[in-house]
Structure formats: C-alpha cells, structure tokens
C-alpha cells in the first residue's frame, strides 16, 4: 500500500498482514484510491486542496493521508480498533503528518465536540452492518460536516443517501461500491 500522488507520492504505508487483523481491516487498495481521487479531481471539481478531512473508520489512514499528500489542510482520523490504531499512528509518523493529523480514538458513532467542520469526508465502515449510516447520522447531527461537503462512502453494496445528502456519483470496484454524496 502506498501514497499515489502529491507530497508523499510513492511512500509505502504500513498495512495489515495475514490473519485475524487482515480480516478485520480492509484497506482501500491503491487502484481504488487512485480512481476515487481521479473522480474527485475531475468530475467533483477537486475538493481536496485546502480541505478539512474527516476519515471515519480510518483503519490504516490511507484515504486521509492521501488527501493530506494532495494538499488537504488537515485531517481527523476516527478509529477505535487497537490493531488499526497502531498502524494508523505508524502511517502518520511515516508521512510526518502529525502537524496536520489528529486521531480520535473512539467509536465513529460518538464523535464528541467538533473543532472544525469537515469539507471532505471518507466513510469506510465494516460492510453490511449499518455502521456507516449511524456514523454519518451522528456526524451530521453533531455538526462535523460542513454545508456543501463531499462524502465518499465505501460500502459492500449501493447505499441510499440519507436525508440532507444528494448522491453525485456511484461506482463499483470489485466488492466495493464507492458513493459520492454532497451535503445540501
């Protein structure tokens, strides 16, 4: 797993090995990440430069770190799994991103007070458990997502946009469906 473009282009990130941790963590692969960021840069008007990123169910942090590499102003990574947090901390250190990265070690459905609302959100919950809907609802209710923000949601099946969000694009990559939503 590596950073695709930007300041840290080509930098290898720590990832998961075989075993139980690998089954629990499902990092977004390089090709899917590259496709997502190409869509963001093209059809979505490139919301990454200067963005405030919220990476829910951050796992290894690959999505948020890719955004930081491409010019996002800052990123909040939300994760509560011990194995994922270890890898996430290692990846932030590998990229020397500590000044622009903040890790919230908690459940993505209980974010607490917001400092700066996000303009770009990555949502990559465990597939098929309804956690994405719950986390997104909590983030919207608690003011974590700015008006006009773009949400990139990776799920195992197509999703229905929650109230207040408009579906802008949806694409299938193997077992993953990437939906891009806008807060209206």
C-alpha positions as CSV (number, residue, x, y, z in Angstrom):
1,X,0.0,0.0,0.0
2,X,1.4,3.4,-1.0
3,X,0.5,7.1,-1.4
4,X,-0.5,7.6,-5.0
5,X,0.2,11.3,-5.6
6,X,1.2,14.6,-4.1
7,X,3.8,15.5,-1.5
8,X,4.3,11.9,-0.3
9,X,3.9,10.2,-3.7
10,X,5.2,6.6,-3.7
11,X,5.7,6.5,0.1
12,X,4.9,3.0,1.3
13,X,2.4,2.7,4.2
14,X,2.3,0.2,6.9
15,X,-0.6,-2.3,6.3
16,X,-2.0,-5.5,7.7
17,X,-0.5,-8.9,7.4
18,X,-2.3,-12.2,7.1
19,X,-4.6,-13.4,9.9
20,X,-7.4,-12.0,12.1
21,X,-6.2,-8.4,11.8
22,X,-6.3,-8.6,8.0
23,X,-9.9,-9.9,8.1
24,X,-10.9,-7.0,10.4
25,X,-9.1,-4.3,8.4
26,X,-9.9,-3.9,4.8
27,X,-7.7,-1.0,3.5
28,X,-8.9,0.7,0.3
29,X,-6.5,-0.6,-2.3
30,X,-4.1,1.6,-4.3
31,X,-6.1,1.3,-7.6
32,X,-9.5,2.1,-6.0
33,X,-8.0,5.0,-4.1
34,X,-6.4,6.3,-7.3
35,X,-9.7,6.0,-9.1
36,X,-11.6,7.8,-6.3
37,X,-9.1,10.7,-6.3
38,X,-9.2,10.9,-10.1
39,X,-13.0,11.3,-9.9
40,X,-12.7,13.9,-7.1
41,X,-10.1,15.8,-9.2
42,X,-12.2,15.7,-12.4
43,X,-16.0,15.4,-12.0
44,X,-16.2,16.7,-8.5
45,X,-14.1,19.9,-9.1
46,X,-11.1,18.7,-6.9
47,X,-12.3,19.4,-3.3
48,X,-9.0,18.1,-1.8
49,X,-6.7,21.2,-1.8
50,X,-7.3,23.1,1.4
51,X,-10.0,20.6,2.6
52,X,-10.7,19.8,6.2
53,X,-10.9,16.0,6.1
54,X,-12.9,13.6,8.4
55,X,-11.8,10.0,7.9
56,X,-14.4,7.8,9.7
57,X,-13.4,4.2,10.3
58,X,-10.0,5.3,9.3
59,X,-8.2,1.9,9.6
60,X,-4.7,2.4,8.2
61,X,-5.4,6.1,7.4
62,X,-4.7,5.6,3.7
63,X,-7.6,7.7,2.4
64,X,-7.0,10.7,4.8
65,X,-3.2,10.5,4.3
66,X,-3.7,10.5,0.5
67,X,-5.8,13.7,0.9
68,X,-3.2,15.3,3.0
69,X,-0.5,14.4,0.5
70,X,-2.6,16.1,-2.2
71,X,-3.0,19.3,-0.3
72,X,-5.7,19.0,2.3
73,X,-5.3,21.4,5.2
74,X,-5.9,18.9,8.0
75,X,-7.4,15.6,8.8
76,X,-9.2,14.0,11.7
77,X,-8.9,10.2,11.7
78,X,-11.5,8.3,13.8
79,X,-10.7,4.8,14.8
80,X,-11.2,2.6,17.8
81,X,-9.6,-0.7,16.9
82,X,-6.3,-1.4,18.7
83,X,-4.6,-3.0,15.7
84,X,-5.8,-0.3,13.3
85,X,-4.7,2.5,15.7
86,X,-1.2,1.1,15.9
87,X,-0.9,1.0,12.1
88,X,-2.6,4.5,11.8
89,X,-0.1,6.0,14.2
90,X,2.7,4.4,12.3
91,X,1.5,5.7,9.0
92,X,1.0,9.3,10.3
93,X,4.6,9.1,11.6
94,X,5.9,7.7,8.3
95,X,4.4,10.6,6.4
96,X,5.5,13.1,9.1
97,X,1.9,14.3,9.1
98,X,1.5,14.9,12.8
99,X,1.1,18.6,12.5
100,X,-2.0,18.2,10.2
101,X,-3.4,15.0,11.5
102,X,-5.5,14.4,14.6
103,X,-6.5,10.9,15.8
104,X,-9.7,10.4,17.7
105,X,-9.6,7.1,19.5
106,X,-13.3,6.4,19.7
107,X,-16.3,4.9,18.1
108,X,-17.2,6.7,14.8
109,X,-20.8,6.9,16.0
110,X,-19.8,9.0,19.0
111,X,-17.5,11.8,17.9
112,X,-17.9,14.4,20.6
113,X,-17.5,18.1,20.1
114,X,-16.3,19.4,16.7
115,X,-13.4,21.8,16.3
116,X,-13.6,22.5,12.5
117,X,-16.4,21.0,10.3
118,X,-15.1,18.8,7.5
119,X,-15.4,19.7,3.9
120,X,-14.4,16.2,2.7
121,X,-15.5,13.0,4.5
122,X,-14.2,9.5,3.9
123,X,-16.5,6.8,5.3
124,X,-15.3,3.2,5.1
125,X,-17.2,1.2,7.7
126,X,-17.3,-2.6,8.0
127,X,-19.6,-3.7,5.2
128,X,-23.3,-4.6,5.8
129,X,-23.6,-3.8,9.5
130,X,-25.3,-0.4,9.3
131,X,-22.4,1.4,11.0
132,X,-21.9,3.8,8.1
133,X,-25.5,5.1,8.4
134,X,-25.2,5.5,12.2
135,X,-21.8,7.2,12.0
136,X,-22.9,9.6,9.2
137,X,-26.1,10.5,11.1
138,X,-24.0,11.3,14.2
139,X,-21.5,13.4,12.3
140,X,-24.3,15.3,10.6
141,X,-26.3,15.8,13.8
142,X,-23.2,17.0,15.8
143,X,-22.0,19.5,13.1
144,X,-18.9,17.6,12.0
145,X,-19.9,18.0,8.3
146,X,-19.9,21.5,6.7
147,X,-22.6,22.6,4.2
148,X,-21.6,21.6,0.7
149,X,-19.2,19.0,2.0
150,X,-18.5,15.9,-0.1
151,X,-18.8,12.5,1.4
152,X,-17.0,9.5,-0.1
153,X,-18.7,6.3,1.2
154,X,-17.2,2.9,0.6
155,X,-19.7,0.1,1.2
156,X,-20.2,-3.5,0.0
157,X,-23.5,-2.6,-1.8
158,X,-25.1,0.6,-3.2
159,X,-26.4,2.9,-0.5
160,X,-29.4,5.1,-0.2
161,X,-28.5,8.7,0.6
162,X,-29.7,9.8,4.0
163,X,-31.9,12.9,4.2
164,X,-29.9,16.1,3.5
165,X,-27.4,14.4,1.2
166,X,-27.5,14.2,-2.6
167,X,-25.9,11.3,-4.5
168,X,-23.5,12.7,-7.0
169,X,-21.8,9.6,-8.3
170,X,-21.6,5.8,-7.6
171,X,-19.1,3.3,-9.0
172,X,-18.4,-0.4,-8.4
173,X,-14.9,-1.6,-7.8
174,X,-14.9,-5.4,-7.3
175,X,-16.7,-6.0,-4.0
176,X,-16.8,-2.3,-3.1
177,X,-19.3,0.4,-4.1
178,X,-18.0,4.0,-3.8
179,X,-20.8,6.5,-3.5
180,X,-20.1,10.3,-3.5
181,X,-22.6,12.4,-1.7
182,X,-22.9,16.1,-1.2
183,X,-24.4,17.8,1.9
184,X,-27.2,20.1,0.6
